[in-house]
Amino acid sequence: MKKLLAILLATASTLALADNVIIERAWTNGLNGAKDSDGVLMKYGKTVNKNLEMDFQFQTVQTETTNSMSTRLEVGIIPSYDLGFAKLYARATLGEKYNTTGNFTYMGIE
């Protein structure tokens, strides 16, 4: 828990540079034998120009009974085009996931 607080405090100085910031804390009660978990999400977004945004996301989740950790670091690029009546966009991401069973890199497109 102290590590999570230290990470929150260390990244607070970047809030002035971001156009949008999301900080989310979640406690999950497991059902039907699933484990309870505790998680933190921090996301910083920056508008580069009217058709391009970038974001950085940090997420960590700890399972209560086993104390296993899962952490994700992710960078996203969001190009968009305004049609007047709607806005078209896509989001491409590149990330790294760290957990107790192994680390891996992933990509995504929405």
N, C-alpha and C positions, 0 to 999 in steps of 0.2 A: 504494500500500500504506500509506503514511503517513496518507493521508486516512481509510482504513478504521480504522486504529488510533485516530486522533483521535476518530472518531465513537463507537467502542466506549468510550473513556474518558469522553467527554462524557455519554453516556447511562447510565453506571454509577451515577450518583447517584440515578436513578429506581428502582433495584432495590428499595429499601426500601418503596416505595409499591405495588409489584405483588404480586398473589397468586401468579402463576406467571410464570416467565421462561424463554424458550428462546433460546439463542444457539447457532447452528449454522454451521460452516465446511465448505465442500465444494469439492473439487477434482475436476473431471470430465475424463477422458481421452476425446477424441473418437474415434469409430470410423468407418471407411469414408469418410474425407475430412472428417468433422466436426471443428470446431476444439475445442481444449482450453479449459476455462474455470475460473475461480476465483470463488467466491461466498461471501457472508456473509448470514445471516438472523438478525434479532433480533426477538423477539416478546414483548410484555408484556401480561399479562391481569389484569383486576381484576373480582372478584365484587361486584356492586352490591347484590344481595339473592339469596335462594335461587332466584329465577326469572329473573335477569338478569345477564349477564356482558358485559364490553366488552373489546376488545383493540386493540392498536396493533402494526403490523408494518412493519419496514423490511427491504428485501432489495436487495442489489446484486450484480451478476454482471459480470465482466470477461472478455472473450474474449482468450486469450493472444496469438495472432499478430497480430490487428488492433488490440488494445487498446481495442475498443469497449466502452462501459459501458451497462448497463441497470439502472435503479434503480426500485424500487416503494415507495411509501408507502401504507399501507392501514389503515383503521379498520373494526372489525367490532363488531356488536351481536348477542348470542346470547340470545334469550329461550328459556326451557325450561319444561317441566311434568313433574313426577314422577308417574307412574302407580302407583308402588309396585313393580311388577315390571319396569318399563322407564322410561326417561326420553326424552320427546320434545323435540326442539330444532330450531331453524332458525338459520342464520347469514346475516345481511345485511351486505354489505361495500360500502365506497366507497373508491376508490383513485385514485392518480395514477401513471402510468408515464412515466418519462423515459428516452429513449435517443437515439442519434445520428441516427436517421431522423425523430424527432418525438416530441412528448409527447401523451398523451391521458388522459382520465378514464374510469374503468370502474366498473361496479357488478356485484355478484354475489349470488346467493341459493343456499344449500345446504340 
